[in-house]
Every structure is written in C-alpha cells, then in structure tokens.
Amino acid sequence: MLRTSDAAYPETVALTKDLKNRGYVVRCVLQSKFANFFDGQLGAALYRTDRGDFEALFLTKPRTFASVRLIEHADGGTYLYRFEGSPRVPSRDMDCARRTFFARHANQFFVTEDQQLAANLGQILNPS
C-alpha cells in the first residue's frame, strides 16, 4: 500500500477524490514502479479501478508534463517509447511487451495498457 509518508500521498488523495467525483470506483492505490521515472518527479502511484489499472506520475506544482513529447516505435512485437522535453527521463526509453497508452493533466501523467482508459482519463480530467 501507499504510505502517508510518501511524498506523492497528498496528490494521490486529491486524484482519488477527483476520480470518484467523476464516477470511478477506486479499489486501491499502491506504490508504483514509476516513482522516479522523470527527473524531479514527486512520486507515483498504481491505481486499481473499476475501469482498469493505471500508473499516475506526479510532479510538484506548478510544474507540468505539457512539454513532454512521446515517440512510439514498434519492433517485432515489442514497443519502445522515447520521451523528449521537460521534465527529462534519465533513461529516455521505456521498453514494453505490450502497447502502452498515455494521458496527462497538469502535473499528472498517466500510463496504462488500456487505450480506452487512457482516452477516458484524458477526457474527464481535461474538459474542454
């Protein structure tokens, strides 16, 4: 489980409330393997919801993920993702066995293997 002492804990509480207000059932919030993926990242959490699972990465406010550019390359059944811009990804690449989808909202960056979930997160958290 995610601990209250985790630096991203207040962000996870706020995101959980936001998701619940938009009809999601958040089953649990766990520690994430993406906690230090971007330089200067506040932390991350793995969300298990009634609509699927996703990782949520957080930056300290007012920093955002707006200038992160994503490049996808498929190679023989694996997918390679390269991130450019700011904040920087030290390794620059993410190698995945399955296609991965991304969405972002302000200081939050979402990672999931569910295309519909990524689209939904992008729509509900970034209303027009």
Buried (B, 14 or more C-beta within 10 A) or exposed (E): EBEEEBEBBEBBEEBBEBBEEEEBEBEEBBBBEBBBBBEEBBBBBBBEBEBBBBBBBBBEEEBBBEEBEBEBEEEEEEBEBBBEEBBEBEEEEBEEEEEBBBBBBBBBBBBBBBEEBBEBBBEBBEEE
